[in-house]
Amino acid sequence: MNNDLHIERLWLDNSLRNYNYIAVCLPAGEAIVIDPFAVEQILETINKNNWRVKAVINTHDHGDHIAGNDAVVDATGAPLLAPNGASISGVDQWLQAGDEVKLGETIHFTVLGTPGHTLTHISLLSNTEPPELLCGDTIFNAGAGNVHSGDAAILFDTFENVLAHLPDKTRIYPGHDYLQTNLGFTLNLEPDNAAAKKMLDRANLLTPEQQGITTLEEEKQINTFLRLEEPGLVERLKARFPELGNQPTRKQIFLKLRQLRNNW
């Protein structure tokens, strides 16, 4: 395990249930602020630990992920990095899939193109062991981002062609805490999912600050959007949506799941 990288998770306790993150190379004291919203919390944490902010990075252009950009940049002098084509002002460097962001001497993050929630969404994958994935609103604990300003078919491609190919030990850092609601959604479609039941029982006893960090391996057990061939789930969807026919594709299943989750 790489002890040089620390991910500081800040719970905002707001109506949107946001998490903010600060990625830190501990030996160098260098930090990256991701999707700043809670400016006071972020700056207090940085100053308390004497971290030097190397960059502010946005995963996408929704207001609750960029609202703190100006204040954090002004306070730290760090450059602002954001996904190419996003509607974000004051950007110093545009990022696209395959770019790398260095942190200290040994750590770097690879930029992954993860559109769907928005059309210009990115995620950051660390080169550490285990890998850490700062994924904004692409994948949540037991869920997937909405597509109100994106495209469900594109989000399916991101899940199928990007997320599913990451190592199982990859740790997931989403932009919001929707864990209990998402687990309820899973159990509605898979009432016998023992892993989801166990996680929900544990989650009900914990605050958002105390919730654990899931791995992709765990997500494959509890996240319906990664369980598109689970027989019970498929049969229940077919019963609700007869138009799926007898042998729906993975994409058709994903799109119906996203449609159902919109009103859950």
C-alpha positions as CSV (number, residue, x, y, z in Angstrom):
1,M,0.0,0.0,0.0
2,N,1.3,3.4,-0.9
3,N,1.4,5.5,2.3
4,D,2.6,8.6,0.5
5,L,-0.9,9.4,-0.9
6,H,-3.6,10.5,1.5
7,I,-7.1,11.4,0.4
8,E,-8.8,13.8,2.8
9,R,-12.6,13.4,2.6
10,L,-14.7,16.4,3.8
11,W,-18.4,15.9,4.5
12,L,-20.3,19.1,3.8
13,D,-23.6,18.2,5.6
14,N,-25.6,20.1,3.0
15,S,-28.9,19.3,1.2
16,L,-26.9,18.0,-1.8
17,R,-24.9,15.6,0.4
18,N,-21.6,16.6,-1.1
19,Y,-18.2,15.2,-0.3
20,N,-15.1,17.4,-1.1
21,Y,-11.7,15.8,-1.5
22,I,-8.1,16.9,-1.0
23,A,-5.4,14.5,-2.4
24,V,-2.1,14.9,-0.6
25,C,1.4,13.7,-1.2
26,L,2.4,13.5,2.5
27,P,6.3,13.5,2.0
28,A,6.1,16.6,-0.2
29,G,3.2,18.3,1.6
30,E,1.6,18.9,-1.8
31,A,-2.1,18.8,-2.3
32,I,-4.7,18.9,-5.1
33,V,-8.2,20.2,-4.3
34,I,-10.9,18.4,-6.2
35,D,-14.3,20.0,-7.0
36,P,-14.2,22.7,-4.2
37,F,-17.5,23.8,-2.7
38,A,-17.0,24.1,1.0
39,V,-14.3,26.8,0.9
40,E,-14.0,27.4,4.6
41,Q,-13.6,23.7,5.4
42,I,-11.1,23.2,2.6
43,L,-8.9,26.2,3.5
44,E,-9.0,25.4,7.2
45,T,-7.9,21.8,6.5
46,I,-5.1,22.9,4.2
47,N,-3.8,25.6,6.6
48,K,-4.0,23.3,9.7
49,N,-1.8,20.7,7.9
50,N,0.5,23.2,6.2
51,W,-0.2,21.6,2.8
52,R,0.8,23.5,-0.4
53,V,-1.9,23.4,-3.0
54,K,-0.5,22.5,-6.4
55,A,-3.7,22.5,-8.3
56,V,-7.5,22.9,-8.1
57,I,-9.2,20.3,-10.4
58,N,-12.8,20.1,-11.5
59,T,-14.3,16.8,-12.6
60,H,-17.2,18.6,-14.3
61,D,-19.0,21.9,-14.5
62,H,-22.0,21.6,-12.2
63,G,-22.3,24.4,-9.7
64,D,-21.8,22.4,-6.6
65,H,-18.4,21.2,-8.0
66,I,-17.0,24.5,-9.1
67,A,-18.5,27.1,-6.7
68,G,-15.4,27.3,-4.6
69,N,-12.9,27.6,-7.5
70,D,-12.2,31.3,-7.3
71,A,-11.9,31.5,-3.5
72,V,-9.6,28.5,-3.3
73,V,-7.5,29.7,-6.3
74,D,-7.3,33.2,-4.8
75,A,-6.3,31.9,-1.4
76,T,-3.6,29.4,-2.6
77,G,-2.4,30.8,-5.9
78,A,-2.9,27.4,-7.5
79,P,-3.8,26.9,-11.1
80,L,-7.3,25.7,-12.1
81,L,-7.5,22.5,-14.2
82,A,-10.8,21.3,-15.8
83,P,-12.1,19.0,-18.5
84,N,-11.7,20.3,-22.0
85,G,-14.9,21.8,-23.2
86,A,-16.6,22.3,-19.8
87,S,-18.4,25.5,-19.0
88,I,-16.0,26.8,-16.4
89,S,-14.3,30.2,-16.2
90,G,-10.8,31.0,-15.3
91,V,-9.3,27.7,-16.3
92,D,-5.5,27.6,-16.6
93,Q,-5.2,24.1,-18.2
94,W,-7.8,22.0,-19.9
95,L,-7.6,18.3,-19.3
96,Q,-8.5,15.3,-21.5
97,A,-8.3,11.6,-21.3
98,G,-4.7,10.3,-21.0
99,D,-3.3,13.5,-19.4
100,E,-1.3,13.1,-16.2
101,V,-1.2,15.3,-13.1
102,K,1.8,14.9,-10.9
103,L,1.7,15.2,-7.1
104,G,5.0,15.2,-5.3
105,E,7.9,13.1,-6.7
106,T,6.2,9.7,-6.9
107,I,2.5,10.2,-7.3
108,H,0.5,11.0,-10.4
109,F,-3.1,10.8,-11.5
110,T,-4.2,9.7,-14.9
111,V,-7.1,11.6,-16.3
112,L,-9.9,9.3,-17.4
113,G,-12.6,10.4,-19.8
114,T,-15.8,9.5,-17.9
115,P,-18.7,11.3,-19.6
116,G,-22.4,10.6,-19.2
117,H,-23.4,12.6,-16.1
118,T,-22.2,15.5,-18.2
119,L,-20.7,15.4,-21.6
120,T,-17.3,16.6,-20.5
121,H,-16.8,14.7,-17.2
122,I,-13.4,13.4,-16.1
123,S,-12.1,11.2,-13.3
124,L,-8.7,10.9,-11.7
125,L,-7.0,7.6,-11.2
126,S,-3.9,7.4,-9.0
127,N,-0.8,5.3,-9.8
128,T,-0.8,4.0,-6.2
129,E,-1.4,0.6,-4.7
130,P,-4.3,0.3,-4.3
131,P,-5.5,2.8,-7.0
132,E,-7.7,5.6,-5.8
133,L,-10.4,6.9,-8.2
134,L,-11.7,10.4,-7.7
135,C,-14.8,10.1,-9.8
136,G,-17.1,13.1,-9.2
137,D,-20.6,12.2,-10.2
138,T,-19.9,9.3,-12.5
139,I,-20.2,6.4,-10.2
140,F,-21.5,6.6,-6.6
141,N,-21.4,4.0,-3.9
142,A,-24.0,1.5,-5.1
143,G,-25.2,3.8,-7.9
144,A,-24.5,5.9,-11.0
145,G,-24.8,9.6,-11.8
146,N,-28.0,11.1,-13.1
147,V,-28.1,12.2,-16.7
148,H,-30.2,15.3,-16.5
149,S,-27.5,17.3,-18.3
150,G,-25.8,14.3,-19.9
151,D,-26.6,11.1,-21.8
152,A,-27.5,7.7,-20.4
153,A,-26.1,5.8,-23.4
154,I,-22.7,7.6,-23.0
155,L,-22.7,6.9,-19.3
156,F,-23.3,3.2,-20.1
157,D,-20.2,3.3,-22.4
158,T,-18.2,4.8,-19.5
159,F,-19.2,2.1,-17.1
160,E,-18.7,-0.6,-19.8
161,N,-15.5,0.6,-21.4
162,V,-13.7,2.5,-18.6
163,L,-14.9,1.6,-15.1
164,A,-15.4,-2.1,-15.6
165,H,-11.7,-2.4,-16.7
166,L,-10.2,-0.9,-13.7
167,P,-8.6,-3.2,-11.1
168,D,-11.0,-4.6,-8.6
169,K,-9.1,-3.1,-5.7
170,T,-9.6,0.4,-7.0
171,R,-11.1,2.6,-4.2
172,I,-14.1,4.8,-5.1
173,Y,-14.4,8.4,-4.0
174,P,-17.7,9.9,-5.3
175,G,-18.9,13.4,-5.1
176,H,-21.9,12.7,-3.0
177,D,-23.2,10.3,-0.3
178,Y,-26.2,8.5,-1.6
179,L,-25.3,5.2,-0.2
180,Q,-28.4,4.2,1.7
181,T,-30.8,5.3,-1.0
182,N,-28.8,3.5,-3.7
183,L,-28.6,0.3,-1.6
184,G,-32.4,0.5,-1.2
185,F,-32.7,0.7,-5.0
186,T,-30.4,-2.4,-5.4
187,L,-32.5,-4.3,-2.9
188,N,-35.7,-3.4,-4.6
189,L,-34.5,-5.1,-7.7
190,E,-32.4,-7.8,-5.9
191,P,-34.1,-8.5,-2.6
192,D,-31.9,-11.4,-1.9
193,N,-28.6,-9.5,-2.4
194,A,-26.8,-10.5,0.8
195,A,-23.9,-8.1,0.3
196,A,-26.2,-5.1,-0.2
197,K,-28.3,-6.1,2.9
198,K,-25.1,-6.3,5.0
199,M,-23.8,-3.0,3.8
200,L,-27.1,-1.2,4.3
201,D,-27.3,-2.6,7.9
202,R,-23.9,-1.2,8.5
203,A,-24.5,2.1,6.7
204,N,-27.6,2.7,8.8
205,L,-25.5,2.8,11.9
206,L,-22.9,5.3,10.6
207,T,-22.8,9.0,9.7
208,P,-21.6,10.1,6.3
209,E,-18.2,10.9,7.8
210,Q,-17.9,7.4,9.1
211,Q,-19.0,5.5,5.9
212,G,-16.2,3.3,4.5
213,I,-14.5,3.7,1.1
214,T,-15.8,0.9,-1.2
215,T,-13.7,-0.9,-3.8
216,L,-14.7,-1.6,-7.3
217,E,-14.9,-5.3,-6.3
218,E,-17.5,-4.4,-3.7
219,E,-19.4,-2.2,-6.1
220,K,-19.7,-5.2,-8.4
221,Q,-21.6,-6.9,-5.6
222,I,-23.9,-4.1,-4.6
223,N,-24.2,-1.7,-7.5
224,T,-27.0,-2.6,-10.0
225,F,-25.3,-0.6,-12.8
226,L,-22.4,-3.1,-12.6
227,R,-24.6,-6.2,-12.4
228,L,-26.3,-6.1,-15.7
229,E,-26.5,-9.8,-16.2
230,E,-27.7,-10.8,-12.7
231,P,-30.6,-13.1,-13.5
232,G,-33.0,-11.9,-10.8
233,L,-32.4,-8.3,-11.6
234,V,-32.9,-8.9,-15.4
235,E,-36.2,-10.8,-14.7
236,R,-37.6,-8.1,-12.5
237,L,-36.8,-5.4,-15.1
238,K,-38.3,-7.5,-17.9
239,A,-41.5,-7.8,-15.8
240,R,-41.7,-4.0,-15.4
241,F,-40.7,-3.3,-19.0
242,P,-42.1,-6.0,-21.4
243,E,-40.7,-4.1,-24.3
244,L,-37.2,-5.4,-23.3
245,G,-38.1,-8.8,-24.7
246,N,-36.6,-12.1,-23.7
247,Q,-32.9,-11.3,-24.2
248,P,-32.3,-7.6,-23.5
249,T,-28.8,-6.3,-24.1
250,R,-26.6,-5.0,-21.3
251,K,-27.1,-1.5,-22.6
252,Q,-30.9,-1.9,-22.6
253,I,-30.7,-3.1,-19.0
254,F,-28.5,-0.1,-18.0
255,L,-30.8,2.4,-19.6
256,K,-33.9,1.0,-17.9
257,L,-32.1,1.0,-14.5
258,R,-31.1,4.7,-15.0
259,Q,-34.7,5.5,-16.0
260,L,-36.0,3.7,-12.8
261,R,-33.5,5.4,-10.6
262,N,-34.6,8.8,-11.8
263,N,-37.8,8.5,-9.8
264,W,-36.6,6.5,-6.9
